[in-house]
Amino acid sequence: MGLTVYYDWKTKAEPTAARRLIRKFRTIAFQLPFDHVSEIHEQDPPDGQFVFLPYEHSFRQGNLFLPRRRADGEQETVQVPALHALFFSARVEGAETALIGLASHPPVVLHREDVIQRRRDGSERGRTFGQGAAVEFPTRRRGYYSWHSFCKTQYAGNPKLGGEANFLKAHLSLIELLDQIQAAGVSVRIRDDSRYAKHRDVNRLLRSLRDWNAIVARFVGNLSDALGDKPGKLLAPIQDRPDFEHLEAKGVRVLQKLAARQRRRKRGT
């Protein structure tokens, strides 16, 4: 939960071309004011020879989660493992690490459908993931390298880290990197919780940040109160802000404003 940028792309390429592209993406990132840009990592090279640093962690990068509509009309998600992945990270202090990469995927995967339990009226009562019938799922990724990831930039705005100026550094650097990847000929899709990627208005972006800070503070405050002193008490980055209690109080007004707006939309006014 929080102000996040989601992004994905795909491009026709073979391994050599993908390696050239990831080098280009990293060169672009170095020209932007990120606090840190990592080396390029490579996992499962198709020729068995690493061009970049081998990726040795157990968690694999580059997997896709694609939507699938079942015969009964229900929607579910199919995990598609990466075959070959190239990636690096870019980060501004306080924001999540943005992973930038390219990965190839199998053209078809074997997927097990979810098992859905229904009530008598037909509504869904529960769902067991991946325990149903096995079906072949075409990924439509033959000959492509693609990527999907997200980065929460909101917490770069902590006053201890430089406040809104540091948030703008994180958010605008990421959007500019994605813009330049698009300009390099790669088809990029961006979903930005602040909608800045569409309107490009910094003042609207900052208003969105302030609202998100208030909403998250209110949510975290309510949840923390509900948990009390029980083991596993909630810890959230928003609580580290010196103005957390002020934001929590402001969250009531922001949520009331959003609820009123939603009611007006339902009435068509």
C-alpha positions as CSV (number, residue, x, y, z in Angstrom):
1,M,0.0,0.0,0.0
2,G,1.3,3.4,-0.9
3,L,2.3,5.5,-3.9
4,T,3.9,3.1,-6.4
5,V,5.0,3.0,-10.0
6,Y,4.2,-0.2,-11.9
7,Y,5.9,-0.8,-15.2
8,D,6.3,-3.5,-17.9
9,W,7.6,-3.9,-21.4
10,K,8.4,-6.4,-24.1
11,T,10.5,-6.2,-27.2
12,K,11.5,-8.6,-30.0
13,A,15.1,-9.7,-29.3
14,E,17.6,-12.5,-29.2
15,P,20.1,-12.8,-26.3
16,T,22.9,-10.7,-27.9
17,A,20.5,-7.9,-28.6
18,A,19.0,-8.1,-25.1
19,R,22.5,-7.7,-23.6
20,R,23.1,-4.6,-25.7
21,L,19.8,-3.2,-24.6
22,I,20.4,-3.8,-20.9
23,R,23.7,-2.0,-21.2
24,K,22.0,0.9,-22.8
25,F,19.3,1.0,-20.0
26,R,22.1,1.1,-17.4
27,T,24.0,3.9,-19.1
28,I,20.8,5.9,-19.1
29,A,20.3,5.2,-15.4
30,F,23.8,6.5,-14.6
31,Q,22.9,9.8,-16.2
32,L,20.0,10.3,-13.8
33,P,20.3,11.3,-10.1
34,F,19.8,7.9,-8.6
35,D,21.8,7.3,-5.4
36,H,22.9,3.9,-6.5
37,V,22.9,1.9,-9.7
38,S,24.1,-1.7,-9.5
39,E,26.1,-3.8,-11.8
40,I,24.2,-5.9,-14.4
41,H,23.4,-9.4,-13.3
42,E,22.6,-12.4,-15.5
43,Q,20.9,-15.6,-14.7
44,D,20.7,-18.8,-16.7
45,P,22.6,-17.6,-19.8
46,P,21.4,-19.7,-22.8
47,D,25.0,-20.3,-24.0
48,G,26.2,-21.2,-20.5
49,Q,28.7,-18.3,-20.5
50,F,27.9,-15.3,-18.2
51,V,28.5,-12.0,-19.9
52,F,27.5,-10.1,-16.8
53,L,27.8,-10.9,-13.1
54,P,26.1,-14.3,-12.3
55,Y,23.0,-14.0,-10.2
56,E,23.5,-16.5,-7.3
57,H,20.5,-15.8,-5.0
58,S,17.8,-18.4,-4.6
59,F,15.1,-15.9,-5.5
60,R,14.8,-15.8,-9.3
61,Q,14.2,-12.6,-11.2
62,G,12.2,-12.0,-14.3
63,N,9.2,-14.2,-13.7
64,L,5.9,-12.9,-15.2
65,F,2.4,-13.2,-13.7
66,L,0.0,-13.2,-16.6
67,P,-3.9,-13.0,-16.5
68,R,-5.9,-16.0,-17.8
69,R,-9.7,-16.2,-18.3
70,R,-11.0,-19.7,-17.6
71,A,-13.8,-21.5,-19.5
72,D,-16.2,-20.5,-16.7
73,G,-15.4,-16.8,-17.1
74,E,-13.3,-16.5,-13.9
75,Q,-10.0,-14.7,-14.0
76,E,-6.8,-16.1,-12.5
77,T,-3.1,-15.5,-12.6
78,V,-0.5,-17.7,-14.3
79,Q,3.1,-17.6,-13.2
80,V,5.6,-17.8,-16.1
81,P,9.2,-18.5,-15.1
82,A,12.0,-16.7,-16.7
83,L,14.4,-18.7,-18.9
84,H,17.2,-16.1,-19.2
85,A,17.2,-12.8,-17.3
86,L,19.4,-9.7,-17.4
87,F,18.8,-6.9,-14.9
88,F,20.2,-4.2,-12.6
89,S,18.8,-2.1,-9.8
90,A,18.5,1.7,-9.3
91,R,17.6,3.4,-6.1
92,V,17.1,6.7,-4.3
93,E,17.4,6.6,-0.5
94,G,14.0,5.9,1.1
95,A,12.3,4.5,-2.1
96,E,12.1,0.9,-2.9
97,T,14.8,-0.5,-5.3
98,A,13.7,-0.4,-8.9
99,L,14.6,-3.5,-10.9
100,I,15.2,-2.9,-14.6
101,G,15.6,-5.9,-16.8
102,L,14.9,-8.1,-19.7
103,A,13.9,-11.8,-19.6
104,S,12.9,-14.5,-22.0
105,H,10.1,-16.9,-21.2
106,P,8.7,-20.2,-22.5
107,P,6.1,-19.9,-25.2
108,V,3.8,-22.4,-23.3
109,V,3.6,-23.3,-19.7
110,L,1.6,-26.0,-17.9
111,H,-0.7,-24.3,-15.4
112,R,-2.9,-25.8,-12.7
113,E,-6.2,-24.0,-12.4
114,D,-7.5,-22.6,-9.1
115,V,-10.2,-24.7,-7.3
116,I,-13.2,-22.4,-6.5
117,Q,-15.8,-23.3,-3.9
118,R,-19.1,-21.6,-4.4
119,R,-22.2,-20.9,-2.3
120,R,-25.6,-22.0,-3.3
121,D,-26.3,-18.6,-4.9
122,G,-23.2,-19.1,-7.1
123,S,-21.0,-16.6,-5.3
124,E,-17.4,-17.5,-4.6
125,R,-16.9,-18.9,-1.1
126,G,-13.2,-19.7,-1.3
127,R,-10.3,-20.4,-3.6
128,T,-7.4,-22.9,-3.5
129,F,-4.7,-21.7,-5.8
130,G,-3.0,-24.0,-8.3
131,Q,-4.7,-27.3,-7.2
132,G,-7.1,-27.9,-10.1
133,A,-6.8,-29.3,-13.6
134,A,-3.6,-28.9,-15.6
135,V,-4.0,-26.9,-18.7
136,E,-1.5,-25.5,-21.3
137,F,-1.3,-21.7,-21.3
138,P,0.3,-19.9,-24.3
139,T,2.4,-17.0,-23.0
140,R,2.7,-15.2,-26.4
141,R,6.4,-14.5,-25.5
142,R,8.1,-16.5,-28.2
143,G,11.0,-14.4,-29.6
144,Y,10.4,-11.7,-27.0
145,Y,12.3,-10.3,-24.0
146,S,10.0,-8.7,-21.5
147,W,9.9,-7.4,-17.9
148,H,7.4,-6.5,-15.2
149,S,8.2,-4.8,-11.9
150,F,7.1,-2.0,-9.5
151,C,8.7,0.5,-7.2
152,K,7.2,2.4,-4.2
153,T,8.6,5.9,-4.2
154,Q,6.5,7.3,-1.4
155,Y,8.8,6.8,1.5
156,A,11.6,8.7,-0.1
157,G,9.6,11.7,1.1
158,N,10.4,11.2,4.7
159,P,11.6,14.6,6.1
160,K,14.6,12.8,7.6
161,L,15.8,12.0,4.1
162,G,15.1,15.3,2.5
163,G,11.3,15.4,2.4
164,E,9.5,16.2,-0.8
165,A,12.6,17.2,-2.7
166,N,14.0,13.7,-2.2
167,F,10.7,12.1,-3.2
168,L,10.7,14.1,-6.4
169,K,14.3,12.9,-7.0
170,A,13.1,9.3,-6.7
171,H,9.8,9.5,-8.6
172,L,11.0,11.7,-11.5
173,S,14.2,9.8,-12.0
174,L,12.3,6.6,-12.3
175,I,9.7,8.1,-14.7
176,E,12.5,9.6,-16.8
177,L,14.3,6.3,-17.0
178,L,11.1,4.6,-18.2
179,D,10.6,7.4,-20.7
180,Q,14.0,6.9,-22.1
181,I,13.6,3.1,-22.3
182,Q,10.5,3.9,-24.4
183,A,12.4,6.3,-26.5
184,A,15.0,3.5,-27.2
185,G,12.3,1.6,-29.1
186,V,10.9,-0.6,-26.3
187,S,7.1,-0.7,-25.8
188,V,6.7,0.5,-22.1
189,R,3.5,0.5,-20.1
190,I,3.4,2.6,-16.9
191,R,0.7,2.6,-14.1
192,D,1.5,5.3,-11.7
193,D,-0.6,5.6,-8.5
194,S,-0.2,9.4,-8.7
195,R,-1.0,9.5,-12.4
196,Y,2.0,11.7,-12.9
197,A,3.1,9.5,-15.9
198,K,0.1,10.9,-17.7
199,H,-0.4,14.4,-16.5
200,R,3.3,15.4,-15.8
201,D,2.2,18.1,-13.3
202,V,4.7,18.2,-10.4
203,N,2.3,20.1,-8.2
204,R,-0.4,17.5,-8.7
205,L,2.2,14.8,-8.0
206,L,3.1,16.5,-4.6
207,R,-0.6,16.8,-3.7
208,S,-1.0,13.1,-4.4
209,L,2.0,12.3,-2.3
210,R,0.6,14.3,0.7
211,D,-2.8,12.5,0.4
212,W,-1.1,9.1,0.2
213,N,1.0,9.9,3.3
214,A,-2.1,10.8,5.2
215,I,-4.1,7.7,4.0
216,V,-1.2,5.3,4.8
217,A,-0.6,6.9,8.2
218,R,-4.3,6.6,9.1
219,F,-4.4,3.0,8.0
220,V,-1.2,2.1,9.8
221,G,-2.4,3.9,12.9
222,N,-5.7,2.1,13.0
223,L,-4.1,-1.3,12.4
224,S,-1.4,-0.6,15.0
225,D,-4.1,0.3,17.6
226,A,-6.0,-2.9,16.8
227,L,-2.9,-5.0,17.3
228,G,-1.9,-3.3,20.5
229,D,1.0,-4.9,22.3
230,K,0.5,-8.3,20.8
231,P,3.5,-10.2,19.4
232,G,4.1,-9.2,15.8
233,K,3.2,-5.5,16.4
234,L,3.0,-3.7,13.1
235,L,6.2,-1.9,11.9
236,A,5.8,0.4,8.9
237,P,8.1,3.0,7.3
238,I,5.5,5.7,7.7
239,Q,5.8,5.5,11.5
240,D,9.4,6.7,11.2
241,R,8.3,10.1,10.1
242,P,8.5,12.8,12.8
243,D,5.0,14.1,11.6
244,F,3.3,10.7,11.7
245,E,0.6,11.7,14.3
246,H,-0.2,14.9,12.2
247,L,-0.5,12.8,9.1
248,E,-2.7,10.2,10.9
249,A,-5.1,13.0,11.9
250,K,-5.1,14.4,8.4
251,G,-5.9,11.0,7.0
252,V,-9.4,11.2,8.4
253,R,-10.2,14.3,6.3
254,V,-8.6,12.9,3.2
255,L,-10.6,9.7,3.4
256,Q,-13.8,11.6,4.0
257,K,-13.1,13.7,0.9
258,L,-12.4,10.6,-1.2
259,A,-15.6,9.0,0.1
260,A,-17.7,12.1,-0.8
261,R,-16.2,12.2,-4.3
262,Q,-17.1,8.5,-4.7
263,R,-20.7,9.2,-3.7
264,R,-20.9,12.0,-6.2
265,R,-19.7,9.8,-9.0
266,K,-22.3,7.1,-8.1
267,R,-25.0,9.8,-8.3
268,G,-23.6,11.0,-11.6
269,T,-23.0,14.5,-10.4
